[in-house]
Amino acid sequence: MDVDFLADPYPTYAWLRDEEPVHHHLGSDRTPPFWALSRFEDIWTSVRQADAFSSAQGLTFFPDEIATLGLPPNIVMVDAPQHTRLRGLIGRGFTPRQVTRLEDAIRRFAGERLDEIADRAAAGETIDLHEDYSATVPTFVLAELFGVPEPDRVRFGPWVKHVTALQDQTLNGGGLDDPEQADGIGAVAELLGYFSEVIAERRASGGTDDLIGALVAAELDGERLTDWDILGFCFVVTAGGSDTTAALISHAVMLLDQAPEQRKLLLDDPGLLSPAIQEFLRLESSVQGLARTTTRDVTIRGTTIPAGEKVLMLYGAGNRDPREFGPNADALDVRREFTRHLAFSSGPHFCIGTHLARLQARVALEELLARYPDVSVDPAAGVRHPSAFVRGWLSLPASLHG
């Protein structure tokens, strides 16, 4: 949570990779004891060993995380066989086709947002890339995905913002009894209440035009999702897919602004954008790390981690490991070719929203760069997301150039 570390964690990650790739943090006044893995190969192997590294006790280094959150059971915090069942059923409704159908709507929305931003810039207003553009895209997409009617969207946007903030505060050790979290707690209650009503309506009508309808209808070997299963997934998509996707869009612009020669390559060949998104994710992973709990003693590089210990998988460190990505692992290369990275984790818990995140980022960046190919940002004047797990922005001032 140190401000300097949040601004630039990468020198610390490099030290960990070289000196203590299996690091034991003894605890502090803010954090309990935990272990941390920082080399790519160690993380890649560990997250694919669900029998040794469990997700069922939460994804942070706080031991009572699930009880503290008090939320419906969800796909990211369970192990097999429950995880296998949930993923199989959810996969029936949350398909790449379900996601791809949103592309035209996302493009229209991005264009409208840029029109509004252009008018404000012309009037002399300061533009915040993250708040005014990047963060608005995933909120719109969630509303479209869930089939939220236009009259309800004025409520949906603030819900998403408060739910995301509540999750971040809680997962960083804040208690639910904190008065500052009252808005977030209320938003969770309202959001889950709203989705409960939508689920009931979809079950009654049999409608399948939106994601909730598709999840209600999803069937695998005669089994269907329960209301709690669907609520848990709706919460995960809302809380976990909003700020992370917004961060991807903002970080992409920042990285291109810092590497003009790479931006020129991209502008000269727009076909590079889709693979370049993988590179943006690698260099600035929205999820910097998530934890697992050992189910047995595990030995890595001669160090034994006992059973029952929290182990933080530092995706952000692994994604810049020169052992995997070469000596220029810290540099942006929009033509870099690689077959694996950790921005969406790997193994059984590989992010189910991967297609959705990449689609949003691609469309948002295509529209932005087509209109403002030389857009620049000021990271020094920006405000970082205060999170031990998510790397993103609250604010990122921008200058537009036609």
C-alpha positions in Angstrom: 0.0 0.0 0.0 3.1 2.3 0.0 2.5 5.1 -2.4 5.9 4.9 -4.0 5.5 1.1 -4.5 2.1 1.6 -6.1 3.6 4.1 -8.5 6.3 1.7 -9.6 6.4 -1.8 -8.2 8.6 -3.2 -10.8 12.1 -2.7 -9.2 10.8 -4.5 -6.2 9.5 -7.3 -8.4 12.8 -7.6 -10.1 14.6 -7.9 -6.7 12.2 -10.6 -5.6 12.6 -12.6 -8.8 16.4 -12.5 -8.5 16.9 -12.7 -4.7 13.9 -14.3 -3.1 11.6 -15.9 -5.7 9.9 -17.8 -2.9 9.5 -15.0 -0.4 8.1 -15.3 3.1 6.5 -12.1 4.5 6.4 -12.3 8.3 3.4 -10.0 8.7 3.0 -6.3 9.7 0.6 -4.1 11.4 -1.5 -4.0 8.1 -1.0 -7.5 6.7 -0.9 -11.1 8.1 2.0 -13.4 7.2 2.0 -14.9 3.7 4.3 -16.2 1.0 4.9 -14.7 -2.5 6.0 -16.2 -5.8 7.5 -13.8 -8.4 9.0 -15.9 -11.2 6.8 -16.7 -14.2 7.4 -20.4 -14.3 6.7 -20.9 -10.5 3.5 -19.0 -10.7 2.4 -20.6 -14.0 3.0 -24.1 -12.5 1.4 -23.3 -9.2 -1.9 -21.8 -10.4 -2.4 -24.9 -12.6 -2.1 -27.2 -9.5 -5.5 -26.7 -7.9 -5.0 -29.8 -5.8 -2.1 -28.1 -4.0 -3.1 -24.4 -4.3 -6.8 -23.9 -3.3 -9.0 -20.9 -4.1 -11.7 -21.9 -1.7 -10.3 -19.8 1.2 -10.2 -16.6 -0.7 -7.9 -14.8 -3.2 -6.1 -12.4 -0.9 -3.6 -12.9 2.0 -6.3 -12.1 4.5 -7.5 -15.4 6.2 -11.1 -14.5 6.7 -11.8 -12.8 3.4 -14.9 -14.8 2.3 -16.6 -14.4 5.7 -15.7 -10.7 5.7 -17.2 -10.1 2.3 -20.4 -12.1 3.1 -21.3 -12.5 -0.5 -23.0 -15.2 -2.5 -20.7 -18.2 -3.4 -19.0 -17.5 -6.7 -16.9 -19.2 -9.3 -13.6 -17.6 -8.3 -13.6 -18.8 -4.7 -14.4 -22.5 -5.0 -12.5 -25.6 -6.0 -13.4 -28.7 -8.0 -15.9 -30.3 -8.2 -18.0 -27.3 -7.4 -15.9 -25.0 -9.6 -16.0 -27.5 -12.5 -19.8 -27.6 -12.3 -20.2 -23.8 -12.1 -17.7 -23.2 -14.9 -19.4 -25.7 -17.2 -22.8 -24.2 -16.6 -21.8 -20.6 -16.8 -19.8 -21.4 -20.0 -23.1 -22.4 -21.6 -24.5 -18.8 -21.2 -21.3 -16.7 -21.1 -20.0 -17.6 -24.5 -17.7 -15.7 -27.0 -20.7 -15.3 -29.2 -22.7 -13.7 -26.3 -19.8 -11.3 -25.9 -19.1 -10.6 -29.6 -22.6 -9.4 -30.3 -21.8 -6.3 -28.1 -19.2 -5.0 -30.5 -21.4 -2.6 -32.4 -23.0 -1.2 -29.3 -19.6 -0.6 -27.7 -18.4 1.2 -30.7 -21.4 3.5 -30.8 -21.0 4.2 -27.1 -17.3 5.0 -27.4 -18.0 7.3 -30.3 -20.7 9.2 -28.3 -18.4 9.5 -25.3 -15.6 10.9 -27.5 -18.1 13.4 -29.0 -18.9 14.6 -25.5 -15.2 14.7 -24.5 -14.4 16.8 -27.7 -17.1 19.3 -26.8 -15.8 19.6 -23.3 -12.2 20.0 -24.5 -13.3 22.7 -27.0 -14.9 24.5 -24.1 -11.5 24.5 -22.2 -12.3 21.8 -19.7 -9.6 19.4 -18.4 -10.1 15.9 -19.7 -9.5 12.8 -17.5 -8.9 9.8 -19.7 -9.7 7.3 -17.0 -12.8 8.9 -15.4 -14.2 10.4 -18.6 -13.6 7.5 -21.0 -11.9 4.3 -19.9 -14.1 3.7 -16.8 -17.3 4.5 -18.6 -16.9 1.7 -21.2 -17.1 -1.3 -18.9 -20.0 0.2 -17.0 -21.9 0.6 -20.2 -21.0 -2.9 -21.3 -22.1 -4.5 -18.1 -25.5 -2.7 -18.4 -25.8 -4.0 -22.0 -24.7 -7.5 -21.0 -27.2 -7.8 -18.2 -30.0 -6.2 -20.2 -30.5 -3.3 -17.8 -33.2 -1.1 -19.3 -32.4 2.6 -20.0 -34.5 4.0 -17.1 -32.5 1.8 -14.6 -29.0 2.7 -15.9 -28.9 5.9 -13.9 -28.8 3.7 -10.8 -26.6 1.0 -12.3 -23.6 3.2 -12.9 -23.3 4.3 -9.2 -23.9 0.7 -8.1 -20.9 -0.5 -10.1 -18.7 2.3 -8.7 -19.7 1.6 -5.1 -19.5 -2.2 -5.4 -16.0 -2.0 -6.9 -14.8 0.4 -4.2 -16.3 -1.8 -1.5 -14.5 -4.9 -2.8 -11.2 -3.0 -3.1 -11.5 -1.7 0.5 -12.5 -5.0 1.9 -9.8 -7.0 0.1 -7.2 -4.6 1.3 -8.1 -5.3 4.9 -10.9 -2.8 5.6 -13.8 -4.0 7.8 -17.4 -3.9 6.7 -18.2 -1.9 9.9 -16.2 1.0 8.6 -18.6 4.0 8.2 -16.9 4.9 4.9 -18.1 1.6 3.4 -21.8 2.3 4.1 -22.4 3.4 0.5 -20.8 0.2 -0.8 -22.7 -2.1 1.5 -25.9 -0.4 0.4 -25.0 -0.7 -3.3 -24.3 -4.5 -2.9 -27.7 -5.0 -1.3 -29.4 -3.0 -4.0 -27.5 -4.6 -6.8 -28.2 -8.2 -5.6 -31.8 -7.3 -4.9 -32.2 -5.9 -8.4 -30.6 -9.0 -10.0 -32.8 -11.3 -7.9 -35.8 -9.6 -9.4 -34.4 -9.9 -12.9 -33.6 -13.6 -12.4 -37.2 -14.2 -11.2 -38.6 -12.4 -14.2 -36.3 -14.4 -16.6 -37.3 -17.7 -15.0 -41.0 -16.7 -15.4 -40.7 -15.5 -19.0 -38.1 -17.8 -20.3 -36.3 -14.9 -22.0 -32.7 -15.5 -23.1 -31.8 -12.3 -24.9 -29.3 -11.1 -22.3 -26.7 -12.8 -20.1 -29.0 -13.4 -17.1 -31.6 -14.9 -19.4 -28.9 -17.1 -20.9 -27.6 -18.2 -17.5 -31.2 -19.0 -16.3 -31.6 -21.2 -19.4 -28.1 -22.8 -19.2 -28.3 -26.6 -18.7 -25.6 -29.3 -18.5 -26.5 -32.9 -18.0 -29.9 -31.9 -16.8 -28.5 -29.5 -14.2 -29.2 -25.8 -14.0 -27.7 -22.8 -12.1 -29.4 -21.8 -8.9 -30.3 -18.2 -8.2 -27.3 -18.0 -5.8 -25.0 -19.3 -8.5 -26.2 -16.6 -10.9 -26.1 -13.8 -8.3 -22.5 -14.8 -7.4 -21.4 -14.7 -11.0 -23.2 -11.3 -11.6 -21.3 -9.9 -8.6 -17.9 -11.3 -9.9 -18.4 -9.8 -13.3 -19.5 -6.5 -11.9 -16.9 -6.1 -9.2 -14.0 -7.9 -11.0 -14.5 -6.8 -14.6 -15.1 -3.1 -14.3 -12.0 -1.4 -12.9 -9.7 -4.1 -14.4 -10.9 -3.4 -17.9 -10.8 0.3 -17.4 -7.2 0.0 -16.2 -6.3 -1.9 -19.3 -7.6 0.8 -21.6 -5.8 3.6 -19.6 -2.6 1.7 -19.3 -2.5 1.0 -23.0 -2.7 4.7 -23.8 0.0 5.5 -21.2 2.3 2.8 -22.6 1.9 4.1 -26.2 2.4 7.7 -25.1 5.7 6.6 -23.4 6.9 4.7 -26.5 6.2 6.9 -29.6 8.0 4.6 -32.0 5.7 1.7 -30.9 2.6 4.0 -31.3 3.7 4.7 -34.8 4.0 1.0 -35.6 0.5 0.6 -34.3 -1.0 3.5 -36.2 0.7 2.4 -39.4 -0.6 -1.1 -39.0 -3.9 -1.1 -37.1 -4.0 -4.9 -37.4 -1.3 -5.0 -34.7 -3.8 -3.8 -32.1 -5.4 -7.1 -31.1 -2.0 -8.8 -30.4 -0.7 -5.6 -28.8 -3.5 -5.8 -26.2 -1.7 -8.9 -24.9 1.5 -6.9 -24.6 -0.3 -4.1 -22.7 -1.8 -6.7 -20.3 1.6 -8.3 -19.8 3.4 -5.0 -19.0 0.7 -3.5 -16.9 -1.4 -6.4 -15.5 -4.6 -5.0 -14.1 -4.6 -7.8 -11.5 -1.1 -7.7 -10.0 -1.6 -10.7 -7.9 -4.0 -13.1 -6.2 -3.5 -15.6 -3.5 -4.1 -19.3 -3.1 -4.0 -21.5 0.1 -1.7 -24.5 0.2 -3.6 -27.8 0.9 -0.3 -29.6 1.6 3.4 -28.9 2.1 4.8 -27.6 -1.2 8.5 -27.3 -2.1 9.6 -24.7 -4.6 13.2 -24.0 -5.4 14.3 -25.8 -2.2 11.9 -23.8 0.0 9.0 -25.7 1.6 5.7 -23.8 2.1 3.7 -25.6 4.8 0.1 -26.6 4.3 -2.6 -24.0 5.2 -0.4 -21.0 4.1 -1.6 -18.1 1.9 0.6 -17.8 -1.2 0.4 -14.6 -3.3 0.9 -15.2 -7.0 2.5 -12.0 -8.2 1.2 -12.0 -11.8 2.7 -8.5 -12.4 6.1 -9.8 -11.5 5.9 -12.9 -13.5 4.7 -11.0 -16.6 8.0 -9.1 -16.6 10.3 -12.0 -15.9 13.2 -11.9 -18.4 13.5 -15.7 -18.0 10.2 -16.0 -19.9 10.1 -12.8 -22.1 13.7 -12.1 -22.8 16.1 -9.3 -21.8 13.8 -6.6 -22.9 10.9 -7.8 -20.8 10.3 -4.4 -19.3 9.9 -2.7 -22.7 6.8 -2.3 -24.9 7.0 -4.2 -28.1 3.7 -4.3 -30.0 5.1 -7.0 -32.3 6.3 -9.2 -29.5 5.2 -12.8 -30.0 4.5 -15.0 -26.9 2.2 -17.9 -26.3 1.5 -17.5 -22.6 1.1 -14.8 -19.9 -0.4 -14.4 -16.5 -2.7 -11.3 -16.8 -5.7 -13.6 -16.8 -4.1 -16.3 -14.6 -4.0 -19.8 -16.0 -5.3 -23.3 -15.3 -8.8 -24.0 -13.9 -9.3 -20.4 -12.8 -8.3 -18.8 -16.1 -10.4 -15.7 -16.3 -13.8 -16.5 -17.8 -14.2 -12.8 -18.9 -11.1 -12.8 -21.1 -13.0 -12.3 -24.4 -15.1 -9.5 -23.0 -12.1 -7.6 -21.6 -10.1 -7.8 -24.8 -13.1 -6.8 -26.9 -13.8 -3.7 -24.9 -10.2 -2.6 -24.9 -9.8 -3.2 -28.6 -12.9 -1.2 -29.6 -12.3 1.6 -27.1 -8.7 2.0 -28.3 -9.6 1.8 -32.0 -12.1 4.6 -31.6 -9.8 6.7 -29.4 -6.7 6.4 -31.6 -8.7 6.9 -34.8 -9.8 10.3 -33.5 -6.8 11.3 -31.4 -3.8 9.3 -32.6 -1.4 11.4 -30.5 -3.4 11.5 -27.3 -1.1 11.9 -24.3 -1.5 11.4 -20.6 0.1 12.7 -17.4 0.8 9.8 -15.0 2.6 12.0 -12.6 -0.6 14.1 -12.1 -2.8 11.0 -12.0 -4.1 9.2 -8.9 -3.4 5.5 -8.6 -5.9 2.9 -7.5 -5.0 2.3 -3.8 -5.0 -1.5 -4.0 -2.6 -4.3 -3.1 -4.1 -6.5 -5.8 -5.4 -4.3 -8.7 -3.2 -1.9 -10.6 -5.2 0.9 -12.1 -6.2 4.5 -11.9 -8.8 6.7 -10.2 -7.7 9.7 -12.3 -5.4 10.1 -15.4 -5.3 13.6 -16.9 -5.1 13.7 -20.7 -4.3 16.0 -23.6 -6.1 15.4 -26.9 -4.5 15.8 -30.2 -6.4 15.4 -33.5 
